[in-house]
Amino acid sequence: MRENLYILLVMLIAVPIAGELKFHPFQDDFRISFGTTAFFFFLLWLRKIPAYLTGLLTGLAVVLFRLGLDWLSFDSFHLMTSIKLHLPAFVFYGTFSIIFSLFRVNQFHQLPLLVGFLATIAEIAANLVELWFRSPHWHAVFQWEVISSVAVIALIRSFFVLSFFNMIQLRQAKWMEEQQRTRNEHMLILVSNLYEESIHLKKTLRDVEDITRDCYELYRELKEQEPGDGENSHYAKRALRIAGQVHEVKKDNQRIFAGLSKLISDENDRDYMTLGELMKVVVRANEKYAKLLRKDISFTYQVDTPYLGCHIFTTLSLVNNLVANAVEAIRERGTVVITVTLEEERFFLFTVKDDGPGVAFKDRELLFMPGFTTKYDVSGDPSTGIGLCYVKEVVENLQGQVDLMDDTDGYNTVFRIRLPIENLVQKG
């Protein structure tokens, strides 16, 4: 409501000023001005304030503005004469807005031709009423020459305003669509990161389960070796207590994992997106990442089947990991190329190439091991080294494979993921 009141205030200032840009088609006090153009535009914009109310307020503002101009312009200012001269303008804006309100024009924005036609009728009627108030002989108003001139001007002006208004609406809609797309991409990357974390959490749950089982087995062995209150019994109790504590950690992690799984594992149409769109998301996200790292990196992608729908979070988390690794590996400037091809109509081949420094031969065997990294930040702190380990685990769970290729095709580093199509595309 505050925004609408602000627009109304601007309207009450703009329309009287625009009304001073005018011409007189009938060589009398009747004027054709830009005030009507501005008035119609604001009526279309102000959908939450009744049109008749804005019309009456605007008519009053116009009269007061013109009275003020007369008072400043003429040495001998006569209030009643000036009111009589400008009161028909109030009648015009009041009539226009009342007809506009009766026609409920703002309910037909999706039908621009109808809006233009109804606004033309409202302006013709308002102009004729104003002329009738100004003319000493009312029958002189209802002549074909007068009506046709008023109608032509009203038609041109109404559709000009409507075209301008729709252009602004279209531009605003595109801006909002762009904003929504940006938010959606951010959310997709965020959820894909959560998907990645859920995989790590699932692995942690397995490790915690193993630790709990081992602690309990140790407790049983210690109890069996020396029953009673001996030293082994003391250690057995500690082992049992540790098993209980680890079990509590497991239950907490299970609750977190259940929440993440509920968030990202409910399969429906919204969980799938075409490969072409997914690669666009990856490229846009990593373009921002490269700028954040102050690197000049060029990204290109090619997809053989851009309209094939794939699971969003699995695809994003895998490809985005490899591309982000390439961005981090490139020192100042470079190129990253993403390709998605089909092999034997049964497998996806996701390939990520970059012209960074490459991977040393001695590091190749350790590359997919947990904790291994060759990347350090500006402070000298190492990366976590879990990205490629995660990729390998997810790919193997999907019955695929990930490899660092020897045939680099002119690029220093080439990673390839080979996945069965049926494990990634939408079922049914």
Rosetta blueprint (number, residue, H / E / L):
1 M L
2 R H
3 E H
4 N H
5 L H
6 Y H
7 I H
8 L H
9 L H
10 V H
11 M H
12 L H
13 I H
14 A H
15 V H
16 P H
17 I H
18 A H
19 G L
20 E L
21 L L
22 K E
23 F E
24 H L
25 P L
26 F L
27 Q L
28 D L
29 D L
30 F L
31 R L
32 I E
33 S E
34 F H
35 G H
36 T H
37 T H
38 A H
39 F H
40 F H
41 F H
42 F H
43 L H
44 L H
45 W H
46 L L
47 R L
48 K L
49 I L
50 P L
51 A H
52 Y H
53 L H
54 T H
55 G H
56 L H
57 L H
58 T H
59 G H
60 L H
61 A H
62 V H
63 V H
64 L H
65 F H
66 R H
67 L H
68 G H
69 L H
70 D H
71 W H
72 L H
73 S H
74 F L
75 D L
76 S L
77 F L
78 H L
79 L H
80 M H
81 T H
82 S H
83 I H
84 K H
85 L H
86 H H
87 L H
88 P H
89 A H
90 F H
91 V H
92 F H
93 Y H
94 G H
95 T H
96 F H
97 S H
98 I H
99 I H
100 F H
101 S H
102 L H
103 F L
104 R L
105 V H
106 N H
107 Q H
108 F L
109 H L
110 Q L
111 L L
112 P H
113 L H
114 L H
115 V H
116 G H
117 F H
118 L H
119 A H
120 T H
121 I H
122 A H
123 E H
124 I H
125 A H
126 A H
127 N H
128 L H
129 V H
130 E H
131 L H
132 W H
133 F H
134 R H
135 S L
136 P L
137 H L
138 W H
139 H H
140 A H
141 V L
142 F L
143 Q L
144 W H
145 E H
146 V H
147 I H
148 S H
149 S H
150 V H
151 A H
152 V H
153 I H
154 A H
155 L H
156 I H
157 R H
158 S H
159 F H
160 F H
161 V H
162 L H
163 S H
164 F H
165 F H
166 N H
167 M H
168 I H
169 Q H
170 L H
171 R H
172 Q H
173 A H
174 K H
175 W H
176 M H
177 E H
178 E H
179 Q H
180 Q H
181 R H
182 T H
183 R H
184 N H
185 E H
186 H H
187 M H
188 L H
189 I H
190 L H
191 V H
192 S H
193 N H
194 L H
195 Y H
196 E H
197 E H
198 S H
199 I H
200 H H
201 L H
202 K H
203 K H
204 T H
205 L H
206 R H
207 D H
208 V H
209 E H
210 D H
211 I H
212 T H
213 R H
214 D H
215 C H
216 Y H
217 E H
218 L H
219 Y H
220 R H
221 E H
222 L H
223 K H
224 E H
225 Q H
226 E L
227 P L
228 G L
229 D L
230 G L
231 E H
232 N H
233 S H
234 H H
235 Y H
236 A H
237 K H
238 R H
239 A H
240 L H
241 R H
242 I H
243 A H
244 G H
245 Q H
246 V H
247 H H
248 E H
249 V H
250 K H
251 K H
252 D H
253 N H
254 Q H
255 R H
256 I H
257 F H
258 A H
259 G H
260 L H
261 S H
262 K H
263 L H
264 I H
265 S L
266 D L
267 E L
268 N L
269 D H
270 R H
271 D H
272 Y E
273 M E
274 T E
275 L H
276 G H
277 E H
278 L H
279 M H
280 K H
281 V H
282 V H
283 V H
284 R H
285 A H
286 N H
287 E H
288 K H
289 Y H
290 A H
291 K H
292 L H
293 L L
294 R L
295 K L
296 D E
297 I E
298 S E
299 F E
300 T E
301 Y E
302 Q E
303 V E
304 D L
305 T L
306 P L
307 Y L
308 L L
309 G E
310 C E
311 H E
312 I H
313 F H
314 T H
315 T H
316 L H
317 S H
318 L H
319 V H
320 N H
321 N H
322 L H
323 V H
324 A H
325 N H
326 A H
327 V H
328 E H
329 A H
330 I L
331 R L
332 E L
333 R E
334 G E
335 T E
336 V E
337 V E
338 I E
339 T E
340 V E
341 T E
342 L E
343 E E
344 E L
345 E L
346 R L
347 F E
348 F E
349 L E
350 F E
351 T E
352 V E
353 K E
354 D E
355 D L
356 G L
357 P L
358 G L
359 V L
360 A L
361 F H
362 K H
363 D H
364 R H
365 E H
366 L H
367 L L
368 F L
369 M L
370 P L
371 G L
372 F L
373 T L
374 T L
375 K L
376 Y E
377 D L
378 V L
379 S L
380 G L
381 D L
382 P E
383 S L
384 T L
385 G L
386 I L
387 G H
388 L H
389 C H
390 Y H
391 V H
392 K H
393 E H
394 V H
395 V H
396 E H
397 N H
398 L L
399 Q L
400 G L
401 Q E
402 V E
403 D E
404 L E
405 M L
406 D L
407 D L
408 T L
409 D L
410 G L
411 Y L
412 N L
413 T E
414 V E
415 F E
416 R E
417 I E
418 R E
419 L E
420 P E
421 I H
422 E H
423 N H
424 L L
425 V E
426 Q L
427 K L
428 G L
